[in-house]
Amino acid sequence: MNKIVIVGANHAGTAAANTLMANYKDAKVTIFDANSNISFLGCGMALWIGEQITGAEGLFYSDKEKLEAQGAVVHMEAPVENIDFDRKVVYATLKDGTKVEESYDKVILATGSTPIIPNIPGIDLENVQKVKLYQHADEVIRKLKTEEIENVVVVGAGYIGVELAEAFERKGKNVTLIDIADTCLPVYYDEPFTDLMRENLKNHGIHLAFGERVLEIRGDQKVREVVTDKGVHKADMVVLSIGFRPNTSLGSGKLELFRNGAFVVDKHQETSIKDVYAIGDCATVYDNSIQDTNYIALASNAVRTAIVAAHNAGGGTLESAGVQGSNGICIYDLKMLSTGMTLAKANVCGFEAAATDYDDLQKPEFIEENNPKVKIRIVYDKKTRVILGAQMASTYDISMGIHLFSLAIQERVTIDKLALTDIFFLPHFNKPYNYITMAALGAK
């Protein structure tokens, strides 16, 4: 019998357990998780807060009972305190206080990430909120029901911060979005696209305080204002969405770590110690756009890395194909998607990069309804002509298009080959010379 212990049971841990139990009948799977619930889709948290969905029930897709029905032993509210990698023993404390020592043949670390909390005055005031777990969102929603919360300040204008800004505005709150950068979403998009989102947020009444550093949060027990290097913002609630860091304390001083503290893994998801695997937000990935190890924390990557680790821990052989960091966002019906590198990042990474842009309608001009504008940028290496990244934006659902570019980056397709790719035409869907073809043809 192959004894496999999984530490952490959210997206990565759950996917690993499901893969093991579906494919390796000799695997005895034991799971430890410090939380009271599993499989919470944090990416849907803003939809719940903004009442775009009726409740949180649909944000869960698995639970303790489902995993146990497949044969796993699941310990919830049972934090793992230490792992002896030499003796192959996991040490944990169960909910009732019982100390357990669980031996293993293979261990899969799915410990996730933790929110970054700045060390500034006032951070411990009431109504200064974190947003990651179900419990965090539930607390925010309960507080929003009180009349005292009118002004909400969101700190951090990445994906989560922008989504939360929309959610709070939909709840009728006065919303201020603060970021030290001079725009929103700069990790994923170049300026023509971040400008679109800036205008989208402004047009819906969200006050943008970009290029401001938060110095202090003030209040008497409860928060009342946020002080930056540029001014003061009223706040009855402050929501911190600055980012996350890998939760790797269990391997500290034992496993090789990446520059940001994530567990370094190979293409089998194995760490620097044999039989120890790491998956999801606590681990690195192989980034095909830069052809090197990187850290990209996405739920989709968590699932992919989990499948790879589970097969290798279970006794099979599976190598990761790498990732491109494909992602998307929809704010007030503006849909933006990206994969690979932005032009700015490609140049910082040392590529001699260029971008080809194109703006058009989704369908021929004679289609008078449901035919919005589309914006596209393709980033490529001027020397090799290999595609490095892509960005797309529209109020139309163009999300399937980004998969084409993700595969193109993975397979190192050139911009010239893309220009002649067989892309079908029918007026109900697109143009004969559609924006993907036209952008590729426009490459210098």
N, C-alpha and C positions, 0 to 999 in steps of 0.2 A: 504494500500500500504506500502511495506517495502522499506524505503529509505536507500540505501547503497551508501556510498561514497568510492571510491578507490583513494588512493593517490599514484600516480606512475603508468605508463602504459607501462613498457617494458615487459619482459617475464612473470613475476609473475602477474603484474597487468592485462595484456591482457588475460592471462589464466583464471584469476578470473572473469573478465568481461564476457568472452565467456561462462564459466560454468554457471554463474548466469542467463544470458539471454536465455540460451538453456534449463534451467531446472526450473526456477522460474519466471513465467509470471507476478507475482504481484510485482516483484522487480523493483524499479526505480533506475537505476544505473547512477551515476554521477562520472566522472573521471577527475582528475586534474593531469597534468604533466608539469614539468618545461621545458622540451625539445621541439624541433620542430618536432621530429619524434619519432616513437615507433617501437618496435619489431626488433631492429637491432641486428643481430646475431654476437656479438663481437668475438665469437669463430672462425668466418670465416674471421676476419680482416686480419690475416697474409696471407691468401690465396689471398685476394684482393691486398695487398701491394706487394706480390711476383709475381703477375700476373699469378697465377695458376687458377684463374677464370677471366672472361672477365670484370666484373664490380661489383658494389655494389648492383645492383637492386635485385638480388636473395637473398641477405642477409636480406631482409625485408619480413615478411609474413603477416603483418597486417598494418592497418593505421586508421586514424581518421574516414574516410568515411565508412570503413567496420564495425567498432564498432557502429557508428551512425546508419547504416542500420539495425542493430539488435535492436536498441532502446535505446542505451546509449546516455547520454549527455556528450560530450568530450570537455574539455578545454585544449588546448595545449599552451605551453609557458605561463603557468599560475601557478607559484610557490605557494605552500601552505606555509603560514608564521607562522600559529599558529593553534592549535586545542584545544578547550575548551572541555575536556573530561567529565566535570560535566554537562555542558549545551548541550553537543553533537552538537557542531558547528565547522565547518571548515572555516578558514579565508584564502582567497587567493586573488591574484591580477591577473586580466586577462591581455591578451596581450595589450589591448587598455588602460590599466591603471586603469580600473574599479575595485573597491574593492568589493568583494562579501563575503557573509556569508551564507554558505550552511549547513543546519541542516541535521542530519542523525539519523537513528535508529541503524545502524551498520556502522563501518568504517573499511576498510581494508588498512593497511599500507604496501605499496610495494615500499618503498623509496630507495631500492637498497644499493649500496656501492659507496665509493669514493676512488680514487687512493691515495696511501700513497706517500707523497712528502717529502723527507728528508730536514731538515733545515741545509743546507750546503752552503758555499759561491759559488756564480755563478749559483744558481738554476734558476734565472730569466733571464739568457742570452738567446738570440735568438737561435733557433734550439735545445733547450732543450724541449723535447716533452713528453706529457702524451699519453697513449693509452687506451681508454675505449669506448668512444662514436664514433658515425659515423663521427662527425666533427673532432675528433682527427686524425682518420685514413685518412680522406680526406686531411687534412693539411699536414700530412707526405707524402702522395703520390704526392701532388703538389710540395713540396720542393725537392723530389727525382728527379724530372724532370729537375732540374737545375744542371749545371755541377759542381757547387761548393761542392756538397755533395759526397765525395768519401769515407771517413772514418766514420763508424757508430759504436757507442758504445751503447750496450744494458746493462742496469743495472738491474740485477735480472734474475736468471736462473730457475725460475719456468716454468710452462707450457707456459704462454704468452711470456716470455723472450726467451725461446728456439724456439718457433714458429716464433717469429719476427727475430731472428738471421738467421734462414733459409731463411725467406722472403727477408731480405736485401742482403744476399749472392746471392740469385737467381737474384737479380737486379744488380749484378756485383759490389757490394760494398765490401770494406775491413771491416770485422766485428769483433769486440771484444765483448765477452760476459763476464761480471763481476758479481761475486756473493761473498758475505762474507762467504758462506759455501764452503767447499772444493770439492763440486761436484754440479751437477745439479739434479733437481727433487727429492730431498731427502724426501720430504713430502709424496711422492706417492710410492717410490721404495727403496728397499734395494740395497746395494753396487754392487752385481753382475749385476743388471739392470742399475743402474746409470753409471756403467763403460761402458756398451754397448752404451749408449747415448753419453757419453763423446767421445768415439772413433769415433762414427758416425759423430759428429760435427767436430772433429779434421780432420777426413779424407776428409771433404768437405771444408776445408780451413778456418774454423772459429777459431779465436784465443781465447783460454780460459784463463781467468784471475780469476780462482777460489781461494777462501781463501784470497780475497783482500777486504778491506773496502774503500769505496769511501770517500775521505776527502774534495775534492774541485773540482769544475768545473771552468776552466779558459778560458778567452777570452776577446776580446775587442768588446763589443756589441754582437758579435756572438761567439759561443763556438769554441774553438780550441783544447782543451785537457782536459782529466780527470785525476785527481791526486788521487792515492790510497796510502795506507800505504806500498805498495810494488813497486810502480813505476808510470810512466806517460804514458798515452795512447792517441794517436792522435784521434781527434774527430771533424768532421764537423757537426755531429748531435749526440745528446745523447737522448736515449729513455728510460724512466723510467718505469720499470715493476716490482717494488719492492713488490707490493701487494695492497690489498684493505682493507678498514675498513668499518664496517656497517655505513650507513647514518641514524642515529637515533636522530638527534637533535630535531625533533618535539616531541619526547617523553621524552626528558631530564628532569630528576627530577620528572617525573610523572609515567612512566612505569618502571617495573623491568628490569634491564639490566644484560646481561651475562658478564663474566669477560673481554671480548673483546669489550664490548659496544653494542652488539646486543640485540634486544628485546627478552626477555625470553617468550616462548610460550609453551602451553600444546599440547597434541596430537590432539586437535581440532584447533590448530593455534591461540588460544585465548591468549591474553596477560594478565598481572596482573590486568587489568581493564576490566570489563564485556563489551561485545559488541564491543571491540576493538581487531582486528585481525592483525597479522603481518606475511608476507610471503616473500620468496625469500632471497636475500642477507642481508636484514636488520634484519633477525630473526634467532633464533636457530632452530635446528632440533633434533629429537631423533635418536641417533647413535646406531644401533643394534650391531655393533662390540664391543663397550665398554659398552653397556646396560645403557646409560646415555645421558643426554643432551650434545650437542656439537654444533660447528659452522662449516658448510661445505658449502661454496658458490659455487654452480654449477647451470647452467641453468636448468638441469634436476630436481634438487631439487626445484628450483623456481616454475616450472610448477606443480609438485606434491603438494607442500604446498599450491599453489593457488587453486587447485581443492578442497582440504580439507577445506580450509577457506571459499571458495565460498558456498559450500553445507551447512556448519554450519551457515554462515551469512544469507543464503537464507531461512533457516527454516528447513533444513534437519539435519541429524546426521551422521557424518562421522569422523572416527578416523584414524590418520596417522598410517601406518604400520612401520614407521621409515625408515631410509636410511642406506646405507653402504658406500656412497661416491664413487660409481663406476665411473671410469673415463678412458680416453685413450688419446693417442697422436700418431701422425704419422709424422715423420721427415725424409726426404729423403728416404721414403718407409720403414723405420724401424717403426713398429707398436708396441707400448707398452701399456698395459692395467693393471689396478689394481682395487681392491675393498677391503674394510675393512682396517685392519691395516697391516703395515709392521712389520717385526720381531723386528726391532729397536723400533718402537712405542709401540708394545705390551709389550715389556720388561719394557719400561719407565712407562707404565700404570699399572705395577704391576702384569701382567700375568706371569705365568711360561710357557713361550712360546717356541715353537720349529718350525723349518721349514724343509720341505721336498722338495728337488729340483729334477728336471729331465730335461735332454736335449735330444732331439730326432729329427727325421724328421717328417714332418706332415703326410706323407704317406709311405707305404712300399718302401723298397730300389729299387725294380724293376720298380717303377714309376720314370722315368728318367727326366721328365720335370715338372716344376712348383711344386717342392717338396723341399721347403726350410727347414732350421732348425727351431725348436721351443724351447723356454726356458720357464720353468714354476717353480714357487715357491708357495707352500701352507703353510700358517702359521696357527698353531693350538695350543690350550691349552693342555699342557701335562697332566694336572690333569683330566679335563673333556673330553678331546679329541675333543672338539667343534672347528670347523673351525673359525678362526678369520680374515683371509685375504688371498688374492691371487694376484699374479703378473704373467703376461705372456708377451712374446716378440717374434716377428718373422717378416720377410718381407711378410709372408703369412697373409691373413686376417683371424685372429683367434678371432675377436672381439666378436662373439656370445658366445664363451666359458666363457667370464667373467660374463655373465648373470647367468650361472649355479652357480658360486661361490657367486654372490650377493644374490641369493635366498637361498643358503646354509647357509650363515651367518644370514640372516633374520630369517630363521626357525631353527637355532642352530643345524645344521646337524653335525655329528661327522666325523672325518677323516676316521674312519673305515667303516661307512655306505657309504661314498662316494666311497671307494675302490671297493665296490660291486654293485654300481649303474649301471643300464642297459644302457650302452653307445654303440650304434650300430657300426658295422664295415662294410666298403666297401672300397676296395683299392682306388677308385676314391676320397675318402674323408679322410681316416685315417687308422691307424693300428689296428689290433685286440687287442693288448696290447698297447693302445694309451697312450700319455704322461699324461693325467689326471689320468687314472687308475694307471699307473706305479708310479707316484708321490705319490698318496695316499697309495699304497701298500708299498712304501718305508718309510712311517712314523714309527718312533721308537715305 
